[in-house]
């Protein structure tokens, strides 16, 4: 059975760095894309980017390119989303999900709420 | 591919059918179109209802169906139930790219 479990909620101040995680199990982690999706409170879903854990190849949405870094550790079957310098506008729920070859997301994590406030 | 357009809200009474549209779907070089639909209840992660335009994953009710005409995809929910009240999102990608774009979301109210 496939499970996707994300790290817990974070409260940070502007300028701080942060890495959140997404651990998947129950399937061949290296063979499926993992996507990150942002949801600002009260707003819609935004696709941020993906990683193919098999070779760590990444693709970013133009809206997020340069603002976040996506990585993965095959040995830990875990994907990561990293910020070097958080802004208040990064406050949102972040979901990871397994992405299929036709862009569908079949398994989702429970979400990680990131709050950035001074 | 640009953002997809959905109506902000739709409503219906129990037992009725409703349709949510999603405009702006583009095809890849092979003229293939890839559309998925998700349901999100408050405080919960999204759940896939439909993928590849009209394919329903196992465990999803037959009351949910997908279709496409031109550049507009549609999600139809038949026999509305109170538990269907949620936000619904479409998404699409071109087969030649792994980039995905979401629609703005539609809030379904069951009267």
HADDOCK unambig.tbl for C-alpha pairs under 7 A between the chains (distance, minus, plus):
assign (segid A and resid 44 and name CA) (segid B and resid 104 and name CA) 5.58 0.50 0.50
assign (segid A and resid 44 and name CA) (segid B and resid 105 and name CA) 5.97 0.50 0.50
assign (segid A and resid 45 and name CA) (segid B and resid 102 and name CA) 6.43 0.50 0.50
assign (segid A and resid 46 and name CA) (segid B and resid 102 and name CA) 6.39 0.50 0.50
assign (segid A and resid 47 and name CA) (segid B and resid 100 and name CA) 6.26 0.50 0.50
assign (segid A and resid 47 and name CA) (segid B and resid 101 and name CA) 6.30 0.50 0.50
assign (segid A and resid 61 and name CA) (segid B and resid 99 and name CA) 6.90 0.50 0.50
assign (segid A and resid 102 and name CA) (segid B and resid 34 and name CA) 5.95 0.50 0.50
assign (segid A and resid 102 and name CA) (segid B and resid 52 and name CA) 6.86 0.50 0.50
assign (segid A and resid 102 and name CA) (segid B and resid 93 and name CA) 6.87 0.50 0.50
assign (segid A and resid 102 and name CA) (segid B and resid 95 and name CA) 6.31 0.50 0.50
assign (segid A and resid 103 and name CA) (segid B and resid 92 and name CA) 6.53 0.50 0.50
assign (segid A and resid 103 and name CA) (segid B and resid 93 and name CA) 5.65 0.50 0.50
assign (segid A and resid 103 and name CA) (segid B and resid 98 and name CA) 6.54 0.50 0.50
assign (segid A and resid 103 and name CA) (segid B and resid 100 and name CA) 6.17 0.50 0.50
assign (segid A and resid 104 and name CA) (segid B and resid 36 and name CA) 5.87 0.50 0.50
assign (segid A and resid 104 and name CA) (segid B and resid 51 and name CA) 6.01 0.50 0.50
assign (segid A and resid 105 and name CA) (segid B and resid 48 and name CA) 6.73 0.50 0.50
assign (segid A and resid 106 and name CA) (segid B and resid 48 and name CA) 6.09 0.50 0.50
assign (segid A and resid 108 and name CA) (segid B and resid 45 and name CA) 6.73 0.50 0.50
assign (segid A and resid 110 and name CA) (segid B and resid 45 and name CA) 5.75 0.50 0.50
assign (segid A and resid 111 and name CA) (segid B and resid 45 and name CA) 6.73 0.50 0.50
